[in-house]
Amino acid sequence: MADKLKIAVLGMAHDHLWSNLDDLAVLDRAALVAGADANPALRQRFVERTGCKRVYAGYQELLDADQPDAVFAFSPTNQHADIVELCARQGVPVMAEKPMAATLPQASRMLTAARRHSITLMINWPTAWSPRLRTAYRLVQEGALGRIWQMTWRGGHCGPDELGCSAEFCGFLFDPRQNGAGAFNDYSGYGASLCVLFLGCLPSSVFGMAGRLVKTHLPVDDNGILVMRYPRALCRLEMTWTEAAPHFPPHDLVLYGTEGTLVAGQELRLFPRGGKTAATVPLDTLPAGQRCAAEHFVDCVLTGAEPGFQTSPDVAYDAQQIMEAGLRSATTGAQVQLPLEDHLFC
């Protein structure tokens, strides 16, 4: 391995790529060496934005020519499994942007390939780098809320098109084959992975609803709701692409416990049991190696540490099960039991 970890990009359609490359550029221990995408416009954008001129139309072509030490995967979601399998066979670690996959069988392929070939696989959820959520998680682990019995979360905005996302990004977000669904898959994984983390396991069952309520020009859903049943807790997630006032009211994560309530909004507010006023909790400083996706991925590859918090592939796989169960429920109207294992036998 060279003095710096050689990072290549496979797939450029996901708009989150560019901020992650900005974060990579300031790291001392890694460097961008090449990128690949079948779309010439994306390759040109990559060269213009990064200054890296080694670009390819094919993923295998890049791997053969540049032999990177690790890969960022920012392709359409349904390509993640192919990229991970391709890289795993060559021993190349992968960071894939959220969600893990478009379907649960694809996510299963990713997890299997990473374990079979012993590569680092990290799934980047941008909320993983939120000091509010990290501090909230620490408080829950320390027992500040007692036993969690309910969690609510909302994610979304006015929609990728109105928000100004690129044509390439919208192109796969609005394609149910490439993205698995619309707003439902774009945002439910955020909340589902947080439920897995804060409650420590999969729910026992999921009930989902989704529909095209406002944006009738889209071929996918624009809103969804997921309700998760745990033996002694309930979680409710809301997903939207149709807010007239994006992010308002604020999309605060709320955790209800037997000893208090925690609201993770612009501030982290803890309401103790029996109290009528909240204490504002100082936010933890994210430690070195865990301050952004690029830094954490590089640290994991170089040290052999497992990706943590939301970026764990096991957490992302459980979130994918919840997403898949929610979509099945939304299409059948029936509650769906977890875990989902039918894909293991076909």
C-alpha positions as CSV (number, residue, x, y, z in Angstrom):
1,M,0.0,0.0,0.0
2,A,1.3,3.5,-0.9
3,D,1.9,6.2,1.7
4,K,-1.6,7.4,1.1
5,L,-4.7,5.1,0.7
6,K,-5.7,5.2,-2.9
7,I,-9.4,5.9,-3.2
8,A,-11.4,5.5,-6.4
9,V,-15.0,6.3,-7.2
10,L,-17.3,3.8,-8.8
11,G,-20.6,5.5,-9.8
12,M,-21.2,9.2,-9.7
13,A,-25.0,9.6,-10.0
14,H,-25.6,10.2,-6.3
15,D,-25.3,13.9,-5.4
16,H,-23.9,13.1,-2.0
17,L,-20.6,12.1,-3.7
18,W,-19.4,15.7,-4.0
19,S,-19.4,16.6,-0.3
20,N,-17.7,13.3,0.5
21,L,-15.0,14.0,-2.0
22,D,-14.5,17.5,-0.4
23,D,-14.0,15.7,2.9
24,L,-11.6,13.2,1.4
25,A,-9.5,16.0,-0.1
26,V,-8.5,17.3,3.3
27,L,-7.4,14.0,4.7
28,D,-3.6,13.3,5.1
29,R,-3.9,9.6,4.9
30,A,-5.8,9.1,1.6
31,A,-6.0,10.5,-1.9
32,L,-8.5,10.3,-4.8
33,V,-6.9,8.5,-7.7
34,A,-9.6,7.8,-10.3
35,G,-13.3,7.6,-11.0
36,A,-15.7,5.6,-13.3
37,D,-19.2,6.1,-14.6
38,A,-20.9,5.1,-17.8
39,N,-22.3,8.7,-18.2
40,P,-19.8,11.0,-20.0
41,A,-21.4,14.1,-18.4
42,L,-20.8,12.8,-14.9
43,R,-17.2,11.9,-15.8
44,Q,-16.7,15.5,-17.0
45,R,-18.2,16.9,-13.9
46,F,-15.9,14.7,-11.8
47,V,-12.8,16.0,-13.6
48,E,-13.9,19.6,-13.3
49,R,-14.8,19.4,-9.6
50,T,-11.9,17.3,-8.4
51,G,-9.1,17.9,-10.8
52,C,-8.6,14.1,-11.1
53,K,-8.3,13.3,-14.8
54,R,-8.1,9.5,-14.6
55,V,-11.7,8.6,-15.5
56,Y,-13.2,5.5,-17.0
57,A,-16.6,4.3,-18.4
58,G,-16.4,0.9,-16.8
59,Y,-15.8,-0.2,-13.2
60,Q,-13.6,-3.2,-14.0
61,E,-11.5,-1.0,-16.3
62,L,-10.7,1.3,-13.5
63,L,-9.9,-1.5,-11.0
64,D,-7.6,-3.1,-13.5
65,A,-5.8,0.1,-14.5
66,D,-5.5,1.9,-11.1
67,Q,-5.7,-0.9,-8.6
68,P,-7.2,1.3,-5.8
69,D,-6.9,0.4,-2.1
70,A,-10.5,1.3,-1.5
71,V,-13.7,2.4,-3.3
72,F,-16.5,4.9,-2.8
73,A,-19.7,3.6,-4.4
74,F,-22.1,6.5,-5.4
75,S,-24.0,4.7,-8.1
76,P,-27.8,4.2,-8.4
77,T,-28.8,2.1,-5.4
78,N,-29.5,-1.1,-7.3
79,Q,-25.8,-1.2,-8.5
80,H,-24.4,-1.4,-5.0
81,A,-24.5,-5.2,-4.8
82,D,-22.7,-5.6,-8.2
83,I,-20.0,-3.1,-7.1
84,V,-19.4,-4.8,-3.7
85,E,-19.2,-8.2,-5.3
86,L,-16.8,-6.9,-8.0
87,C,-14.6,-5.2,-5.4
88,A,-14.8,-8.0,-2.8
89,R,-13.4,-10.6,-5.3
90,Q,-10.3,-8.3,-5.6
91,G,-10.1,-7.6,-1.9
92,V,-11.0,-3.9,-2.2
93,P,-13.0,-2.3,0.6
94,V,-16.2,-0.4,-0.3
95,M,-18.1,2.6,1.2
96,A,-21.5,2.7,-0.3
97,E,-23.9,5.6,0.1
98,K,-27.2,5.0,1.8
99,P,-29.4,3.1,1.6
100,M,-27.6,-0.2,1.5
101,A,-29.5,-1.5,-1.5
102,A,-32.7,-1.3,-3.5
103,T,-33.9,-4.7,-2.2
104,L,-33.2,-7.0,0.7
105,P,-31.7,-9.8,-1.6
106,Q,-29.3,-7.2,-3.0
107,A,-28.3,-6.2,0.6
108,S,-27.8,-9.9,1.4
109,R,-25.5,-10.3,-1.5
110,M,-23.4,-7.3,-0.3
111,L,-23.1,-8.7,3.3
112,T,-22.3,-12.1,2.0
113,A,-19.6,-10.9,-0.4
114,A,-17.9,-8.7,2.2
115,R,-17.8,-11.5,4.8
116,R,-16.7,-14.2,2.3
117,H,-13.7,-12.0,1.1
118,S,-13.1,-10.3,4.4
119,I,-13.3,-6.7,3.2
120,T,-14.5,-3.6,5.0
121,L,-18.0,-2.7,4.0
122,M,-19.4,0.6,5.2
123,I,-22.8,2.1,4.5
124,N,-22.8,5.9,4.8
125,W,-25.9,7.5,6.4
126,P,-25.2,11.3,6.6
127,T,-27.0,11.4,10.0
128,A,-24.1,9.2,11.4
129,W,-22.1,12.4,11.8
130,S,-24.6,14.3,13.8
131,P,-23.3,15.3,17.3
132,R,-26.9,15.5,18.4
133,L,-27.7,11.9,17.5
134,R,-24.4,10.6,18.8
135,T,-24.9,12.4,22.2
136,A,-28.5,11.1,22.3
137,Y,-27.2,7.6,21.7
138,R,-24.7,7.9,24.5
139,L,-27.4,9.1,26.9
140,V,-29.6,6.2,26.0
141,Q,-26.8,3.7,26.5
142,E,-26.0,5.3,29.9
143,G,-29.7,4.8,31.0
144,A,-30.6,8.5,31.2
145,L,-34.1,7.8,29.8
146,G,-34.7,4.4,31.5
147,R,-36.3,2.0,29.1
148,I,-37.3,3.4,25.7
149,W,-40.9,2.7,24.9
150,Q,-41.5,5.0,21.9
151,M,-39.5,6.7,19.2
152,T,-40.7,9.0,16.5
153,W,-38.7,10.4,13.5
154,R,-39.5,12.2,10.3
155,G,-37.3,12.7,7.2
156,G,-37.8,14.4,3.9
157,H,-38.2,17.8,2.2
158,C,-40.0,19.3,-0.8
159,G,-38.7,16.7,-3.1
160,P,-35.4,16.0,-5.0
161,D,-36.6,17.9,-8.1
162,E,-37.7,21.0,-6.2
163,L,-34.7,20.8,-3.9
164,G,-32.4,21.2,-7.0
165,C,-30.9,17.7,-7.1
166,S,-29.1,16.8,-10.4
167,A,-30.9,15.2,-13.3
168,E,-28.8,12.0,-12.8
169,F,-29.7,11.8,-9.1
170,C,-33.4,12.4,-9.7
171,G,-33.2,9.9,-12.6
172,F,-32.6,7.0,-10.3
173,L,-34.5,8.2,-7.3
174,F,-37.6,8.3,-9.4
175,D,-37.1,4.8,-10.8
176,P,-38.5,2.1,-8.6
177,R,-36.2,-0.5,-10.1
178,Q,-33.1,1.5,-9.4
179,N,-34.1,2.9,-6.0
180,G,-36.5,0.2,-4.8
181,A,-39.3,2.9,-4.2
182,G,-39.5,6.6,-4.0
183,A,-39.6,8.7,-0.9
184,F,-40.2,5.6,1.1
185,N,-36.8,4.1,0.3
186,D,-35.0,7.5,0.2
187,Y,-35.8,8.2,3.8
188,S,-37.1,5.2,5.8
189,G,-33.7,3.7,6.1
190,Y,-32.5,6.7,8.2
191,G,-35.2,6.2,10.8
192,A,-35.1,2.4,10.6
193,S,-31.3,2.3,11.3
194,L,-31.8,4.6,14.2
195,C,-34.5,2.4,15.6
196,V,-32.2,-0.6,15.4
197,L,-29.4,1.3,17.2
198,F,-31.5,2.9,19.9
199,L,-33.6,-0.1,20.7
200,G,-30.8,-2.6,20.0
201,C,-32.6,-5.1,17.7
202,L,-35.1,-5.6,14.9
203,P,-38.8,-5.0,15.7
204,S,-41.1,-8.0,15.8
205,S,-43.4,-6.6,13.1
206,V,-43.8,-3.7,10.7
207,F,-46.9,-1.9,9.3
208,G,-46.3,0.4,6.4
209,M,-48.3,2.8,4.2
210,A,-47.1,4.7,1.1
211,G,-48.7,6.6,-1.7
212,R,-48.4,9.3,-4.4
213,L,-50.3,12.0,-2.6
214,V,-49.2,15.2,-4.3
215,K,-46.6,14.7,-7.0
216,T,-48.7,12.8,-9.5
217,H,-46.1,13.3,-12.2
218,L,-43.8,10.9,-10.5
219,P,-43.9,7.1,-11.2
220,V,-43.1,6.4,-7.5
221,D,-44.5,7.2,-4.0
222,D,-44.0,10.7,-2.6
223,N,-45.0,9.9,1.1
224,G,-44.8,7.0,3.5
225,I,-45.3,6.0,7.1
226,L,-43.8,3.0,9.0
227,V,-44.9,1.8,12.4
228,M,-42.7,-0.8,14.1
229,R,-43.9,-3.0,16.9
230,Y,-41.3,-4.2,19.5
231,P,-42.3,-6.4,22.4
232,R,-42.3,-3.3,24.7
233,A,-42.0,-0.4,22.4
234,L,-43.4,1.3,19.3
235,C,-41.5,3.3,16.6
236,R,-43.1,5.6,14.0
237,L,-41.3,6.9,11.0
238,E,-42.6,9.4,8.4
239,M,-41.1,10.0,4.9
240,T,-41.9,12.8,2.5
241,W,-41.0,14.5,-0.7
242,T,-43.9,17.0,-0.6
243,E,-43.4,19.5,2.2
244,A,-44.5,23.0,1.2
245,A,-42.1,24.4,3.8
246,P,-39.1,22.0,3.8
247,H,-38.0,20.8,7.2
248,F,-40.7,22.8,9.0
249,P,-41.7,22.0,11.7
250,P,-38.3,20.7,12.5
251,H,-37.8,16.9,12.0
252,D,-36.8,16.2,15.6
253,L,-36.0,12.7,16.7
254,V,-38.0,12.1,19.9
255,L,-37.2,9.3,22.3
256,Y,-39.7,8.6,25.1
257,G,-38.4,6.6,28.1
258,T,-39.6,5.5,31.5
259,E,-37.4,8.1,33.1
260,G,-37.5,11.0,30.7
261,T,-38.0,12.3,27.1
262,L,-35.2,13.3,24.8
263,V,-35.7,15.7,21.8
264,A,-32.9,15.8,19.3
265,G,-33.6,19.0,17.3
266,Q,-31.5,22.1,16.8
267,E,-30.6,21.5,20.4
268,L,-30.6,18.3,22.5
269,R,-33.2,18.7,25.2
270,L,-33.8,16.3,28.0
271,F,-37.1,16.4,30.0
272,P,-36.6,14.4,33.2
273,R,-39.4,12.3,34.7
274,G,-41.9,14.6,36.4
275,G,-40.2,17.7,35.1
276,K,-41.9,20.5,33.2
277,T,-38.7,22.1,31.8
278,A,-36.0,20.7,29.7
279,A,-32.2,20.7,30.3
280,T,-30.2,21.5,27.2
281,V,-27.5,18.9,26.9
282,P,-24.0,19.9,25.7
283,L,-23.1,18.0,22.5
284,D,-20.3,15.5,22.5
285,T,-17.4,16.3,20.2
286,L,-17.0,13.6,17.6
287,P,-13.7,11.8,18.0
288,A,-10.9,11.7,15.4
289,G,-11.7,9.0,12.9
290,Q,-15.4,9.5,13.3
291,R,-16.0,13.1,12.2
292,C,-17.2,12.4,8.6
293,A,-17.8,9.4,6.3
294,A,-14.5,9.8,4.4
295,E,-12.4,10.0,7.6
296,H,-14.2,7.0,9.2
297,F,-13.9,4.8,6.1
298,V,-10.2,5.5,5.7
299,D,-9.6,4.9,9.4
300,C,-11.5,1.6,9.3
301,V,-9.5,0.4,6.2
302,L,-6.2,1.4,7.7
303,T,-6.8,0.1,11.3
304,G,-9.1,-2.9,10.6
305,A,-11.8,-1.3,12.9
306,E,-15.4,-2.2,12.2
307,P,-17.6,0.7,10.8
308,G,-19.5,2.1,13.7
309,F,-22.9,3.6,14.6
310,Q,-25.2,3.7,11.6
311,T,-22.4,2.8,9.2
312,S,-22.2,-0.8,10.3
313,P,-23.3,-3.1,7.5
314,D,-25.2,-5.2,10.0
315,V,-27.2,-2.2,11.1
316,A,-27.8,-1.2,7.5
317,Y,-28.9,-4.8,6.7
318,D,-31.4,-4.8,9.5
319,A,-32.7,-1.4,8.3
320,Q,-33.1,-2.9,4.8
321,Q,-35.3,-5.7,6.4
322,I,-37.5,-3.0,8.0
323,M,-37.7,-1.1,4.7
324,E,-38.6,-4.2,2.7
325,A,-41.2,-5.3,5.3
326,G,-42.7,-1.8,5.2
327,L,-43.0,-1.9,1.4
328,R,-44.6,-5.4,1.5
329,S,-47.1,-4.1,4.1
330,A,-47.8,-1.0,2.1
331,T,-48.7,-3.1,-1.0
332,T,-50.8,-5.8,0.9
333,G,-52.3,-3.8,3.8
334,A,-51.1,-6.5,6.2
335,Q,-48.7,-6.3,9.1
336,V,-45.4,-8.1,8.3
337,Q,-43.4,-10.2,10.8
338,L,-39.6,-9.9,11.1
339,P,-37.0,-11.2,10.4
340,L,-37.5,-11.6,6.7
341,E,-35.7,-14.8,5.5
342,D,-37.6,-16.0,2.4
343,H,-34.9,-14.6,0.1
344,L,-32.5,-17.2,1.6
345,F,-34.5,-20.1,0.1
346,C,-35.1,-19.0,-3.5
